Amino acid sequence: MKKNLLMLALGVLIAGSSVAPAVAQDNNKTRQEARMHKHKGERKSPEERAKARTERITKELDLTKAQAKKVEALHLKEVKEREAKRAGFKKSDRKDATARKQMRSEMMAAHKRHNEEMKDILNKKQYAKYEELQAQKREQMKARHQEKGKRGAQQERGRMQSR
């Protein structure tokens, strides 16, 4: 009886040890792999992104149906233009400072055109609130970038101290 229990326990241990690494291996993806999967696998179409953005702005600014249609068309046009620009911006261009500077200036010009078209669609009160929301987003992005910078500096200090 003891021999049978011992053999059973040994069998369970062997089976568990052979399955455990395979299960653990699937869950140990790097952050970058997980992030890439999240963005590439679940990326919405331009139409879906434009519609979601329009719905959010419609609620925030209390747009009429006519305004919402115009805003959605504007957002769709903007998303498609941005995707075309990004597709044309090669990986090798990312290292080239002049190419990055040119891309940035083109994006800023496109953003300015977008805001001018939004100004034509919205009334004065709505546009003022739109600008306020844009300013809040910029502040949130600055805070996020500063936080990332602090974390990066802390990680670097930690690496230096461990050496």
Secondary structure, 3 states (H helix, E strand, C coil): CHHHHHHHHHHHHHHHHHHHHHHHHHHCCCHHHHHHHHHHHCCCCHHHHHHHHHHHHHHHHCCCHHHHHHHHHHHHHHHHHHHHHHHHCCHHHHHCHHHHHHHHHHHHHHHHHHHHHHHHHCCHHHHHHHHHHHHHHHHHHHHHHHHHHHHHHHHHHHHHHHC
